[in-house]
Amino acid sequence: MNSASTGKVKKVLVIAYGFPPIAYVGVYRTIRFCKYLPGEGWLPEVITIEEDDQIFSDPNLLKRVSPDIRIHRTTMIDVWRRIQYRRIREADAKKGDAQQEPPQKKKGLEAIPGKVRSAFLSVILNAFSIPDHMLLWVPFATLKGISLMRKDPFDVIYTTTPPHSEHLTGLILSAIFKKPWIADCRDPISDNFSLKDVSRIHYISNKYLEKIIVRYADKVIIASDYYCQRLKERYPAHSHKITAILNGFDPELFEKVDAAGFDKFTILYTGSMYGTIRPDFFLKGLKKWVESRDGAVRRETQFLIHGWMNDRAEALSKELGIEDIVKINGYIPQEEIIRKQKGADLLLLVIGSDERSKGVITAKFFEYLATGRTIIAVVPEGEALDILRKHQKYHHVPEDDYDSLLNALDTAYAEYCTGKQVPGVKRDSNHLHESAFNARNQVVDLVNIFNETLQPN
């Protein structure tokens, strides 16, 4: 029996570096949980960072947060981010140096020769990235948590990451106030596929942080069955408290947002390309496809990319001579992304092909599933492909299998030409409500975890 059915409302202190109006992809999981927790008898109260105009934000996201949920914003110190923005400003300044007459005399750090300054900043960047560059937020979040918990007896402490250093706040608060602590890691820590090229000290610090979390948290949540199992195998003594809640979607968003209309055969990729998620194979295959078909195919095709860290895709599309087809854009609000996802003819999913990528399931994957559109999946054998086989119409294209890619594009284009997959046609909404990835259903699982931690040993 949940607390909603008994009429007793419990309180959970949510500690989340990423929270609206920040519009990073990991924020959406926290929004969904906070939105539906009150319906299950749990009222969240949130500690997060202060708003920052240097972080991509969408003010509309705050409208999804109930006014009953109190949000506490704290100061943060992020040396890594400041240095990165400094580098961007320096690059922009160099473009205008030629028009600057006479040259301005440089002062302070600017007076240091470029290579020396760059090396110095790189050292600082690395030093403040262990285990991640948000570590200096922990003191501020912890002090705010202490203040709140002295005034209000929260039943459970819930930390959701990345950044994984944030879990240290949950550890400290749990130790002081003797309250259960649930660590929602979402992504793996020590075997994350994006940490392939980090320094040894960086890797060791992540490994040590992972051990602390698994040992002291009352429950550890991972957003992948594959990585959940790997974590259990590494820590068999604590395997009983490690569980998985995958990412998902908010059904209300997909029911209220209409599909975008496109006047071309549209392939859409939403999200970032980083680590082993690279655009090379698909772009090279797209070039082969349009050049081996008649001219109408090229004129009627567009490949849209929405996200960040997609410089590689932009440079490569120009190098391949397909920049007339490939349109690269930055972030846009989530509702606009969903409109485009619902209207596209093909949704591109790319996951790296190395061993650690077997358990990677990008958050946008579940948005793709919710739309009911056809997915072209450049993924290895692993968890994402297993889900596709159960839930969705898709084309599986192994990395570097150009024949499979061209066949998939031919099939999708033929359907576009014959109108079999018409943008805007609504699917039966039952698939949204019955899905295991529906946030309403997932919140029930989260509440069960909360309640388990409250049971006497």
Residue pairs with C-beta under 8 A, 6 or more apart in sequence:
2 40
2 41
2 444
2 447
2 448
2 451
3 9
3 10
3 40
3 41
3 42
3 447
3 451
4 39
4 40
4 41
5 41
6 41
7 41
8 41
9 38
9 41
9 42
9 43
10 41
10 42
10 43
10 155
10 156
10 450
11 42
11 43
11 44
11 45
11 152
11 153
11 154
11 155
11 156
12 37
12 42
12 43
12 44
12 45
12 154
12 155
12 156
12 157
12 158
12 450
13 44
13 45
13 47
13 145
13 148
13 149
13 154
13 156
13 157
13 158
13 173
14 30
14 33
14 34
14 44
14 45
14 46
14 47
14 158
14 160
15 46
15 47
15 48
15 141
15 145
15 157
15 158
15 159
15 160
15 166
15 169
15 170
16 27
16 30
16 46
16 47
16 48
16 159
16 160
16 166
17 48
17 49
17 134
17 137
17 141
17 161
17 162
17 163
17 166
18 24
18 26
18 27
18 30
18 48
19 27
19 30
19 31
19 46
19 48
19 49
19 71
20 27
20 31
20 57
20 58
20 61
20 62
20 64
20 65
21 51
21 57
21 58
21 59
21 61
21 62
22 49
22 55
22 56
22 57
22 61
23 56
23 57
23 58
23 61
23 331
23 333
23 334
24 55
24 56
25 271
25 272
25 363
25 364
26 160
26 162
26 186
26 363
27 61
28 250
28 334
28 363
29 160
29 186
29 223
29 247
29 248
29 363
30 160
31 61
31 64
31 65
31 250
32 248
32 249
32 250
32 439
32 442
32 443
33 44
33 160
33 439
33 442
33 443
33 446
34 44
34 46
34 65
34 66
34 69
35 64
35 65
35 66
35 250
35 439
36 439
36 440
36 443
37 43
37 44
37 443
37 446
37 447
38 44
38 66
38 68
38 69
39 440
39 443
40 443
40 444
40 447
41 447
42 447
42 450
43 68
43 69
44 69
44 158
45 69
45 70
45 71
45 72
45 148
45 152
45 154
46 69
46 70
46 71
46 72
47 72
47 74
47 141
47 144
47 145
47 148
47 169
48 71
48 72
48 73
48 74
49 73
49 74
49 76
49 137
50 73
50 74
50 75
50 76
51 57
51 73
52 76
54 81
54 85
55 81
56 308
56 331
58 333
58 334
60 333
60 335
61 334
64 250
65 71
72 144
72 148
74 137
74 140
74 141
74 143
74 144
75 140
76 134
76 136
76 137
76 140
77 136
77 137
77 140
78 133
78 134
78 136
78 137
79 124
79 128
79 133
79 136
80 125
80 128
80 129
80 133
81 133
83 121
83 124
83 125
84 125
86 121
87 121
97 103
109 117
110 117
112 120
125 133
126 199
126 202
128 135
128 136
129 202
130 201
130 202
130 205
131 164
131 165
131 202
131 205
131 206
131 209
132 162
132 163
132 164
132 165
133 163
134 163
134 165
134 166
135 163
135 165
137 163
137 165
137 166
138 165
138 166
138 168
138 169
141 166
141 169
142 168
142 169
142 172
142 173
145 157
145 169
145 172
145 173
146 173
146 176
148 154
149 173
149 176
149 177
149 179
154 177
154 179
155 179
155 180
155 450
155 454
156 179
156 180
156 181
156 182
156 450
156 453
156 454
157 170
157 173
157 174
157 177
157 179
157 180
157 181
157 182
158 170
158 181
158 182
158 184
158 450
159 166
159 167
159 169
159 170
159 181
159 182
159 183
159 184
160 166
160 184
160 186
161 167
161 183
161 184
161 185
161 186
161 187
162 185
162 186
162 187
164 185
164 189
164 206
164 209
164 210
164 213
165 209
167 183
167 185
167 209
167 212
167 213
167 217
168 209
168 212
170 181
170 182
170 183
170 217
171 181
171 212
171 213
171 216
171 217
173 179
173 181
174 180
174 181
174 216
174 217
174 218
175 216
180 218
180 219
180 450
180 453
180 454
181 216
181 217
181 218
182 217
182 218
182 219
182 220
182 221
182 449
182 450
182 453
183 213
183 217
183 219
183 220
183 221
184 221
184 245
185 213
185 220
185 221
185 222
185 223
186 221
186 222
186 223
186 247
187 223
187 227
188 222
188 224
188 227
188 230
188 231
188 359
189 206
189 207
189 209
189 210
189 213
190 203
190 206
190 207
190 210
191 227
191 230
191 356
192 206
192 356
193 275
193 276
193 352
193 354
193 356
193 357
193 360
194 274
194 275
194 276
195 202
195 203
195 206
196 275
196 276
196 354
196 356
198 206
211 235
213 220
214 220
214 231
214 235
214 238
214 242
215 235
215 238
217 241
218 241
218 453
219 241
219 242
219 243
219 449
219 452
219 453
220 231
220 238
220 241
220 242
220 243
221 243
221 244
221 245
221 446
221 449
222 228
222 231
222 242
222 243
222 244
223 244
223 245
223 246
223 247
223 361
224 244
224 246
224 359
224 360
224 361
224 383
225 244
225 246
225 359
225 383
226 358
226 359
226 382
226 383
227 359
228 242
228 243
228 244
230 359
231 242
232 239
232 242
233 239
235 242
243 449
245 442
245 445
245 446
245 449
246 361
246 366
246 436
246 437
246 442
247 361
247 363
247 365
247 366
247 437
248 366
248 435
248 436
248 437
248 438
248 439
248 441
248 442
249 366
249 367
249 369
249 370
249 432
249 435
249 437
249 438
249 439
250 439
251 370
251 429
251 432
251 433
251 435
251 438
251 439
251 440
253 334
253 335
253 338
254 338
254 342
254 370
254 371
254 432
255 429
255 432
257 335
257 338
257 339
257 342
258 339
258 342
258 424
259 339
259 342
259 343
259 423
259 424
260 339
260 340
260 342
260 343
260 344
260 423
261 343
261 423
261 424
262 302
262 343
262 344
262 345
262 423
264 300
264 301
264 302
265 297
265 300
265 301
265 302
265 345
265 412
265 413
265 416
266 302
266 303
266 304
266 343
266 344
266 345
266 346
267 286
267 301
267 302
267 303
267 304
267 344
267 345
267 346
267 347
267 348
267 376
268 303
268 304
268 305
268 306
268 340
268 341
268 344
268 346
268 347
268 348
269 279
269 303
269 304
269 305
269 306
269 307
269 347
269 348
269 350
270 305
270 306
270 307
270 337
270 340
270 341
270 347
270 364
270 367
271 306
271 307
271 362
271 363
271 364
272 307
272 308
272 309
272 310
273 279
273 307
273 309
273 310
273 312
273 313
273 350
274 309
275 352
276 351
276 352
276 353
276 354
276 356
276 357
277 350
277 351
277 352
277 362
278 312
278 350
278 352
279 305
279 310
279 312
279 313
279 316
279 350
280 312
280 316
281 378
281 399
281 400
281 405
282 348
282 350
282 378
282 405
283 313
283 316
283 317
283 320
283 322
283 326
284 320
284 402
285 402
285 405
285 406
285 409
286 303
286 322
286 325
286 326
286 409
287 320
287 321
287 322
288 402
288 406
289 297
289 405
289 406
289 409
289 410
290 297
290 298
290 301
290 322
290 325
291 298
292 406
297 413
298 324
298 325
301 325
301 413
302 325
302 326
302 327
303 325
303 326
303 327
303 348
304 327
304 329
304 340
304 344
305 313
305 326
305 327
305 328
305 329
306 329
306 330
306 331
306 332
306 337
306 340
307 330
307 331
308 330
308 331
310 328
313 326
313 328
314 326
314 328
317 323
317 325
317 326
317 328
337 367
338 367
338 371
341 347
341 367
341 368
341 371
341 373
342 371
342 373
342 423
342 424
343 423
343 424
344 373
344 423
345 373
345 374
345 412
345 413
345 415
345 416
345 421
345 423
346 373
346 374
346 375
346 376
346 409
346 412
347 368
347 371
347 373
347 374
347 375
347 376
348 375
348 376
348 378
349 362
349 364
349 365
349 368
349 375
349 376
349 377
349 378
349 379
349 384
350 378
350 379
351 357
351 360
351 362
351 377
351 378
351 379
351 380
351 382
351 384
352 360
352 380
353 380
353 398
353 399
354 380
357 379
357 380
357 382
358 380
358 381
358 382
358 383
359 382
359 383
360 382
360 383
360 384
361 383
361 384
361 387
362 384
365 384
365 387
366 437
368 375
368 392
369 375
369 387
369 391
369 392
369 435
369 437
370 432
370 435
370 437
372 392
372 393
372 427
372 431
373 421
374 393
374 394
374 395
374 412
374 415
374 421
375 388
375 392
375 393
375 394
375 395
376 394
376 395
376 397
376 405
376 408
376 409
376 412
377 384
377 385
377 388
377 394
377 395
377 396
377 397
378 397
378 398
378 399
378 405
379 385
379 388
379 396
380 398
380 399
385 396
388 394
388 396
391 435
395 404
395 407
395 408
395 411
395 412
396 404
397 404
397 405
397 408
398 404
412 421
415 421
432 438
433 440
435 441
436 442
